[in-house]
Each structure stands twice: as structure tokens, then as C-alpha cells.
Amino acid sequence: MTKKFNISHVTLNRQLRQSNNMSMGKYLKLVRLMHARELLLSTNKSIELVAFESGFSNARVLNRNFREWKRKTPTEYRNEFSTYFIR
């Protein structure tokens, strides 16, 4: 991404910290988690496929990060909230 915008990693990280108070790694993880949440609520895709499509290496990594973020596993979250969304 830094090559696309012709900016160094250090500069991009500094700018993200200034604007969002978040490192590049944390920001990327949050974007991936939000994408996973969207897929969980709008599709019937398996957790493994949701993990892959969201940029996580496997379902176990997604589970760990999702639980840290939402205090629920992806399956628990889907079961609790997917009734509010049309699939």
C-alpha cells in the first residue's frame, strides 16, 4: 500500500497514529474484523471461508481476534445478530 501512495511505512504509520490514534497493524486488523462481521451477518458462508475472505490466515485466528473485539466468537455473534439482517 505504501508504494501505491508513494509514502514510507514510517510516515503512513505516523499519520494513522495522529489521525486515528491507531497503528497500521491495528487499523488493518479492525478493517478485517469489520469485513468479517459483515460477511457473518449477510451470508451463510462458513467461518473458515469468512476468515479467508477477510484476510485472516484461518478460522482459529479469526475466532481469537473476533472474541477479543466483540467478546463473542463469530458463530455466537452470527447466531445472536443475523436475525436482524436479510440474507
HELIX and SHEET records of a PDB file:
HELIX    1   1 HIS A    9  ASN A   20  1                                  12    
HELIX    2   2 MET A   24  SER A   42  1                                  19    
HELIX    3   3 ILE A   47  SER A   54  1                                   8    
HELIX    4   4 ALA A   59  LYS A   70  1                                  12    
HELIX    5   5 PRO A   74  PHE A   81  1                                   8    
HELIX    6   6 SER A   82  TYR A   84  5                                   3    
END                                                                             
